[in-house]
Amino acid sequence: MTRHRASFSQLACVAQAVVMMHSLTATAQAQHREGKPPTPPATADVRTLGPKDGGARYGQAIGASLVCPNTFVLPGTEALLKSYSGADLDAFKAAAQSVTLVWKKTLGCDAAADINRCRLLNDKSCSEAIKEIGTAGTVLPGLIEFRK
């Protein structure tokens, strides 16, 4: 059996992704404070999202479904992908792939070597994803759902 141990650079990538998602959340919270109403689930107006932000949220949804227990993508995720075309779709896919790759790297975290860091990374990332893009998400609701 081969053990994979997350290197410092891999963990740094994960930390950068978490910081990026937090900055996107801060933007959404600022809009909320300005009195802008939240977007209804699964019908988010993606026209307000640039392709990079949309791709990042798509990647977050796919990554969360791979890493977080009992978390599933919803039809809103596919609708988000289909809302872009041409050069915007290329930018969307590049951002989605980048964020999804960071989530996949957390799967390689060697819990035997550093269980607390692995657990903290996954727990924080998963809870933020549910908070931001879950059914009652604060940023882009309706992309994922936690089911028991």
N, C-alpha and C positions, 0 to 999 in steps of 0.2 A: 504494500500500500504506500503510495506516494503522498507525502504531506506537503501542503502548500503553505508557505508562510508569507503573509503580507509584508512587503517591504515598507520602509518609511515613506518612499515616494508614492506607493499605492495608497497608503493611508492619507497622505497629503492630498492626493487627487480626490479622495472621498471627502475630505474636509473642505476642499475648494468647492465641490458640488453642493455641499450643505450650505456653505456661505452664499453661493450663487442663488440657491433657492430661498434663503433668508432675505436676500436683497430684493428678490422678486416679490416676496411676501410683504416687505416693508413698503414697496411701491403700492401694492394693493391696499394695505392698511392706510396709507396716506390718502388714497382716493376715497376710502370709506369715511375718513375723518372729514373730507371735503363735502360729504353729504351725497356722494354718488351711491345709488342703490346697488346691492349685490346682484350678480348675474344669476338667473335661475339655473338650477341643475340641468345638465345635458343640452342646454340650448344657449350656451355661452356665446356671446357675440365675439367671434374670433377676429373680426375685422379690427378690433381694438388691440389685438395681439400681433406683434410683428412675427415673421416666420421663425426667428431665432427663439423668441420667448415661447411661442406655440410649440416648437420642436422640443424645447427644454421641458415643458410640461408633459408632452407626449412621452418623452424619454423617462421622466419621473414616474409616469403611470406604468409604463412597461417594466421599469426597474423595480418599482414597489411590488408589482404582481409577482416578480421573480424572487424577491428577497423577503418580503413581509408575509408572515403566516396569515392565512385566511383572507388575503387581499386579492381582489379580482378586478380586471378591467371591465368597464361598462361601455355600452355603445357610443357614448360621448367621445371616447378615445378615438374610435374609428372615424367618427364625424369630424373630429378635429383634423385628422390626417387628410381627409377628403376636401377640406376647405381651402387647401393651398394648391397652386399649380405653377408650372413653369419654373422660373428662377427662385420664386418664393418656396416652392416645394423642395428644391435642392437645398436651400438654406435651412428649411425646416428639418429635412432628413439628416443633414450634417449635425445640427444641434441635438436632435433626438438620439442619434447614434452616440454622440459624445457623452451625453448624460446617462444613457443606458449602460454604456461601457463602464462608467464609474460605479454604477449600482452593481454590475456584475463582479467588479473587483472586490466588493465587500464579501462576496461568496467565498473568496480565496483567503479570507482572514483566518489565521490559524488560532482557533479558540483555545487549543491546548497550550499554546505559547502565551497568549494574552487574552484570556476569556473576557475580562472586564472591558477592555478597549473594543473588542469585537461586539460585545453585547451593547455597549453604549452607542457605538456607531449605528448599529442596526436599529436599536430602539428609538433613538433620536430621529434618524432618517425616516423610519416608518411612521412615527407619530406625526412628524411634520407633513409627510405626504398625505396622510388621512385628513389632517387639519386643513391643508391647502387645496387638495383636489379630490377629496372624498365627496360623498353625496351632499354634505352640507358645507363644502369647502369655502374657504375665505378668499381664494384667488381665482380658481377655475373649477367650480364644483361639477360633479357628475362624471369624473374620469375613472375613479376607482371606488370600490366599495369593500368594506370590511364585513365579513360574514363569519359567524361562529357555527 
